[in-house]
């Protein structure tokens, strides 16, 4: 995991407001970095790799595929150093 992912996971593991998250959770052909089944919400931390060739299109297809499964996706941009 990247540093932003580690920091986010450290907070999500505390189950804020009683909401539980899973890490590296498979959903069909996708693996979500963080997933809350109660809220049907996935969280992805987007670093520099998401700016590389072909990645924006893959990310859009992933978002659309998850929406088709009634799962929302929150993308958090990671700081670029």
Chimera marker file (.cmm) of the C-alpha trace (Angstrom):
<marker_set name="trace">
<marker id="1" x="0.000" y="0.000" z="0.000" r="1" g="1" b="0" radius="0.5"/>
<marker id="2" x="1.072" y="3.542" z="-0.646" r="1" g="1" b="0" radius="0.5"/>
<marker id="3" x="1.443" y="6.002" z="2.227" r="1" g="1" b="0" radius="0.5"/>
<marker id="4" x="-1.918" y="7.709" z="1.499" r="1" g="1" b="0" radius="0.5"/>
<marker id="5" x="-3.609" y="4.283" z="1.468" r="1" g="1" b="0" radius="0.5"/>
<marker id="6" x="-1.942" y="3.308" z="4.753" r="1" g="1" b="0" radius="0.5"/>
<marker id="7" x="-3.063" y="6.531" z="6.412" r="1" g="1" b="0" radius="0.5"/>
<marker id="8" x="-6.621" y="6.156" z="5.159" r="1" g="1" b="0" radius="0.5"/>
<marker id="9" x="-6.799" y="2.486" z="6.196" r="1" g="1" b="0" radius="0.5"/>
<marker id="10" x="-5.557" y="3.381" z="9.668" r="1" g="1" b="0" radius="0.5"/>
<marker id="11" x="-8.620" y="5.611" z="10.077" r="1" g="1" b="0" radius="0.5"/>
<marker id="12" x="-11.128" y="3.322" z="8.348" r="1" g="1" b="0" radius="0.5"/>
<marker id="13" x="-10.116" y="0.391" z="10.573" r="1" g="1" b="0" radius="0.5"/>
<marker id="14" x="-11.470" y="2.329" z="13.537" r="1" g="1" b="0" radius="0.5"/>
<marker id="15" x="-14.984" y="1.847" z="12.074" r="1" g="1" b="0" radius="0.5"/>
<marker id="16" x="-15.983" y="5.515" z="12.169" r="1" g="1" b="0" radius="0.5"/>
<marker id="17" x="-19.645" y="5.911" z="13.153" r="1" g="1" b="0" radius="0.5"/>
<marker id="18" x="-19.890" y="2.113" z="13.360" r="1" g="1" b="0" radius="0.5"/>
<marker id="19" x="-19.313" y="1.750" z="9.614" r="1" g="1" b="0" radius="0.5"/>
<marker id="20" x="-17.027" y="-1.174" z="8.769" r="1" g="1" b="0" radius="0.5"/>
<marker id="21" x="-14.709" y="-1.241" z="5.785" r="1" g="1" b="0" radius="0.5"/>
<marker id="22" x="-12.864" y="-4.098" z="4.141" r="1" g="1" b="0" radius="0.5"/>
<marker id="23" x="-9.534" y="-3.796" z="2.384" r="1" g="1" b="0" radius="0.5"/>
<marker id="24" x="-8.769" y="-5.335" z="-1.033" r="1" g="1" b="0" radius="0.5"/>
<marker id="25" x="-12.327" y="-6.572" z="-1.446" r="1" g="1" b="0" radius="0.5"/>
<marker id="26" x="-13.238" y="-8.401" z="-4.684" r="1" g="1" b="0" radius="0.5"/>
<marker id="27" x="-16.403" y="-7.353" z="-6.517" r="1" g="1" b="0" radius="0.5"/>
<marker id="28" x="-16.826" y="-9.282" z="-9.758" r="1" g="1" b="0" radius="0.5"/>
<marker id="29" x="-13.795" y="-8.587" z="-11.938" r="1" g="1" b="0" radius="0.5"/>
<marker id="30" x="-12.710" y="-5.670" z="-9.724" r="1" g="1" b="0" radius="0.5"/>
<marker id="31" x="-10.775" y="-5.456" z="-6.458" r="1" g="1" b="0" radius="0.5"/>
<marker id="32" x="-11.620" y="-2.381" z="-4.416" r="1" g="1" b="0" radius="0.5"/>
<marker id="33" x="-8.940" y="-0.854" z="-2.202" r="1" g="1" b="0" radius="0.5"/>
<marker id="34" x="-11.571" y="-0.215" z="0.476" r="1" g="1" b="0" radius="0.5"/>
<marker id="35" x="-15.205" y="-1.311" z="0.540" r="1" g="1" b="0" radius="0.5"/>
<marker id="36" x="-18.141" y="-0.791" z="2.905" r="1" g="1" b="0" radius="0.5"/>
<marker id="37" x="-20.874" y="-3.368" z="2.239" r="1" g="1" b="0" radius="0.5"/>
<marker id="38" x="-23.382" y="-1.513" z="4.459" r="1" g="1" b="0" radius="0.5"/>
<marker id="39" x="-23.140" y="1.619" z="2.332" r="1" g="1" b="0" radius="0.5"/>
<marker id="40" x="-22.320" y="-0.170" z="-0.954" r="1" g="1" b="0" radius="0.5"/>
<marker id="41" x="-19.386" y="2.221" z="-1.261" r="1" g="1" b="0" radius="0.5"/>
<marker id="42" x="-15.896" y="1.640" z="-2.587" r="1" g="1" b="0" radius="0.5"/>
<marker id="43" x="-12.998" y="4.008" z="-1.979" r="1" g="1" b="0" radius="0.5"/>
<marker id="44" x="-9.997" y="4.249" z="-4.289" r="1" g="1" b="0" radius="0.5"/>
<marker id="45" x="-6.887" y="6.347" z="-3.707" r="1" g="1" b="0" radius="0.5"/>
<marker id="46" x="-5.677" y="7.541" z="-7.113" r="1" g="1" b="0" radius="0.5"/>
<marker id="47" x="-1.943" y="8.182" z="-7.338" r="1" g="1" b="0" radius="0.5"/>
<marker id="48" x="0.329" y="8.965" z="-10.280" r="1" g="1" b="0" radius="0.5"/>
<marker id="49" x="-0.362" y="5.614" z="-11.951" r="1" g="1" b="0" radius="0.5"/>
<marker id="50" x="-3.913" y="6.778" z="-12.660" r="1" g="1" b="0" radius="0.5"/>
<marker id="51" x="-2.580" y="9.529" z="-14.931" r="1" g="1" b="0" radius="0.5"/>
<marker id="52" x="-0.653" y="7.120" z="-17.165" r="1" g="1" b="0" radius="0.5"/>
<marker id="53" x="-1.650" y="6.039" z="-20.644" r="1" g="1" b="0" radius="0.5"/>
<marker id="54" x="-4.961" y="4.196" z="-20.770" r="1" g="1" b="0" radius="0.5"/>
<marker id="55" x="-5.618" y="4.473" z="-17.053" r="1" g="1" b="0" radius="0.5"/>
<marker id="56" x="-8.310" y="7.189" z="-17.170" r="1" g="1" b="0" radius="0.5"/>
<marker id="57" x="-10.334" y="5.017" z="-19.550" r="1" g="1" b="0" radius="0.5"/>
<marker id="58" x="-9.866" y="1.945" z="-17.321" r="1" g="1" b="0" radius="0.5"/>
<marker id="59" x="-10.904" y="3.966" z="-14.268" r="1" g="1" b="0" radius="0.5"/>
<marker id="60" x="-14.055" y="5.157" z="-16.046" r="1" g="1" b="0" radius="0.5"/>
<marker id="61" x="-14.930" y="1.586" z="-17.085" r="1" g="1" b="0" radius="0.5"/>
<marker id="62" x="-14.391" y="0.458" z="-13.481" r="1" g="1" b="0" radius="0.5"/>
<marker id="63" x="-16.645" y="3.223" z="-12.127" r="1" g="1" b="0" radius="0.5"/>
<marker id="64" x="-19.345" y="2.342" z="-14.662" r="1" g="1" b="0" radius="0.5"/>
<marker id="65" x="-19.041" y="-1.392" z="-13.960" r="1" g="1" b="0" radius="0.5"/>
<marker id="66" x="-19.405" y="-0.862" z="-10.230" r="1" g="1" b="0" radius="0.5"/>
<marker id="67" x="-22.378" y="1.470" z="-10.734" r="1" g="1" b="0" radius="0.5"/>
<marker id="68" x="-24.010" y="-1.358" z="-12.676" r="1" g="1" b="0" radius="0.5"/>
<marker id="69" x="-23.687" y="-3.416" z="-9.484" r="1" g="1" b="0" radius="0.5"/>
<marker id="70" x="-25.230" y="-0.565" z="-7.473" r="1" g="1" b="0" radius="0.5"/>
<marker id="71" x="-21.900" y="0.306" z="-5.821" r="1" g="1" b="0" radius="0.5"/>
<marker id="72" x="-20.774" y="3.907" z="-5.528" r="1" g="1" b="0" radius="0.5"/>
<marker id="73" x="-17.098" y="4.746" z="-5.888" r="1" g="1" b="0" radius="0.5"/>
<marker id="74" x="-15.308" y="7.581" z="-4.152" r="1" g="1" b="0" radius="0.5"/>
<marker id="75" x="-11.987" y="8.482" z="-5.754" r="1" g="1" b="0" radius="0.5"/>
<marker id="76" x="-9.503" y="10.362" z="-3.611" r="1" g="1" b="0" radius="0.5"/>
<marker id="77" x="-6.563" y="11.917" z="-5.448" r="1" g="1" b="0" radius="0.5"/>
<marker id="78" x="-3.259" y="11.181" z="-3.722" r="1" g="1" b="0" radius="0.5"/>
<marker id="79" x="-0.709" y="13.992" z="-3.465" r="1" g="1" b="0" radius="0.5"/>
<marker id="80" x="1.863" y="13.846" z="-6.232" r="1" g="1" b="0" radius="0.5"/>
<marker id="81" x="5.398" y="14.354" z="-4.985" r="1" g="1" b="0" radius="0.5"/>
<link id1="1" id2="2" r="1" g="1" b="0" radius="0.2"/>
<link id1="2" id2="3" r="1" g="1" b="0" radius="0.2"/>
<link id1="3" id2="4" r="1" g="1" b="0" radius="0.2"/>
<link id1="4" id2="5" r="1" g="1" b="0" radius="0.2"/>
<link id1="5" id2="6" r="1" g="1" b="0" radius="0.2"/>
<link id1="6" id2="7" r="1" g="1" b="0" radius="0.2"/>
<link id1="7" id2="8" r="1" g="1" b="0" radius="0.2"/>
<link id1="8" id2="9" r="1" g="1" b="0" radius="0.2"/>
<link id1="9" id2="10" r="1" g="1" b="0" radius="0.2"/>
<link id1="10" id2="11" r="1" g="1" b="0" radius="0.2"/>
<link id1="11" id2="12" r="1" g="1" b="0" radius="0.2"/>
<link id1="12" id2="13" r="1" g="1" b="0" radius="0.2"/>
<link id1="13" id2="14" r="1" g="1" b="0" radius="0.2"/>
<link id1="14" id2="15" r="1" g="1" b="0" radius="0.2"/>
<link id1="15" id2="16" r="1" g="1" b="0" radius="0.2"/>
<link id1="16" id2="17" r="1" g="1" b="0" radius="0.2"/>
<link id1="17" id2="18" r="1" g="1" b="0" radius="0.2"/>
<link id1="18" id2="19" r="1" g="1" b="0" radius="0.2"/>
<link id1="19" id2="20" r="1" g="1" b="0" radius="0.2"/>
<link id1="20" id2="21" r="1" g="1" b="0" radius="0.2"/>
<link id1="21" id2="22" r="1" g="1" b="0" radius="0.2"/>
<link id1="22" id2="23" r="1" g="1" b="0" radius="0.2"/>
<link id1="23" id2="24" r="1" g="1" b="0" radius="0.2"/>
<link id1="24" id2="25" r="1" g="1" b="0" radius="0.2"/>
<link id1="25" id2="26" r="1" g="1" b="0" radius="0.2"/>
<link id1="26" id2="27" r="1" g="1" b="0" radius="0.2"/>
<link id1="27" id2="28" r="1" g="1" b="0" radius="0.2"/>
<link id1="28" id2="29" r="1" g="1" b="0" radius="0.2"/>
<link id1="29" id2="30" r="1" g="1" b="0" radius="0.2"/>
<link id1="30" id2="31" r="1" g="1" b="0" radius="0.2"/>
<link id1="31" id2="32" r="1" g="1" b="0" radius="0.2"/>
<link id1="32" id2="33" r="1" g="1" b="0" radius="0.2"/>
<link id1="33" id2="34" r="1" g="1" b="0" radius="0.2"/>
<link id1="34" id2="35" r="1" g="1" b="0" radius="0.2"/>
<link id1="35" id2="36" r="1" g="1" b="0" radius="0.2"/>
<link id1="36" id2="37" r="1" g="1" b="0" radius="0.2"/>
<link id1="37" id2="38" r="1" g="1" b="0" radius="0.2"/>
<link id1="38" id2="39" r="1" g="1" b="0" radius="0.2"/>
<link id1="39" id2="40" r="1" g="1" b="0" radius="0.2"/>
<link id1="40" id2="41" r="1" g="1" b="0" radius="0.2"/>
<link id1="41" id2="42" r="1" g="1" b="0" radius="0.2"/>
<link id1="42" id2="43" r="1" g="1" b="0" radius="0.2"/>
<link id1="43" id2="44" r="1" g="1" b="0" radius="0.2"/>
<link id1="44" id2="45" r="1" g="1" b="0" radius="0.2"/>
<link id1="45" id2="46" r="1" g="1" b="0" radius="0.2"/>
<link id1="46" id2="47" r="1" g="1" b="0" radius="0.2"/>
<link id1="47" id2="48" r="1" g="1" b="0" radius="0.2"/>
<link id1="48" id2="49" r="1" g="1" b="0" radius="0.2"/>
<link id1="49" id2="50" r="1" g="1" b="0" radius="0.2"/>
<link id1="50" id2="51" r="1" g="1" b="0" radius="0.2"/>
<link id1="51" id2="52" r="1" g="1" b="0" radius="0.2"/>
<link id1="52" id2="53" r="1" g="1" b="0" radius="0.2"/>
<link id1="53" id2="54" r="1" g="1" b="0" radius="0.2"/>
<link id1="54" id2="55" r="1" g="1" b="0" radius="0.2"/>
<link id1="55" id2="56" r="1" g="1" b="0" radius="0.2"/>
<link id1="56" id2="57" r="1" g="1" b="0" radius="0.2"/>
<link id1="57" id2="58" r="1" g="1" b="0" radius="0.2"/>
<link id1="58" id2="59" r="1" g="1" b="0" radius="0.2"/>
<link id1="59" id2="60" r="1" g="1" b="0" radius="0.2"/>
<link id1="60" id2="61" r="1" g="1" b="0" radius="0.2"/>
<link id1="61" id2="62" r="1" g="1" b="0" radius="0.2"/>
<link id1="62" id2="63" r="1" g="1" b="0" radius="0.2"/>
<link id1="63" id2="64" r="1" g="1" b="0" radius="0.2"/>
<link id1="64" id2="65" r="1" g="1" b="0" radius="0.2"/>
<link id1="65" id2="66" r="1" g="1" b="0" radius="0.2"/>
<link id1="66" id2="67" r="1" g="1" b="0" radius="0.2"/>
<link id1="67" id2="68" r="1" g="1" b="0" radius="0.2"/>
<link id1="68" id2="69" r="1" g="1" b="0" radius="0.2"/>
<link id1="69" id2="70" r="1" g="1" b="0" radius="0.2"/>
<link id1="70" id2="71" r="1" g="1" b="0" radius="0.2"/>
<link id1="71" id2="72" r="1" g="1" b="0" radius="0.2"/>
<link id1="72" id2="73" r="1" g="1" b="0" radius="0.2"/>
<link id1="73" id2="74" r="1" g="1" b="0" radius="0.2"/>
<link id1="74" id2="75" r="1" g="1" b="0" radius="0.2"/>
<link id1="75" id2="76" r="1" g="1" b="0" radius="0.2"/>
<link id1="76" id2="77" r="1" g="1" b="0" radius="0.2"/>
<link id1="77" id2="78" r="1" g="1" b="0" radius="0.2"/>
<link id1="78" id2="79" r="1" g="1" b="0" radius="0.2"/>
<link id1="79" id2="80" r="1" g="1" b="0" radius="0.2"/>
<link id1="80" id2="81" r="1" g="1" b="0" radius="0.2"/>
</marker_set>
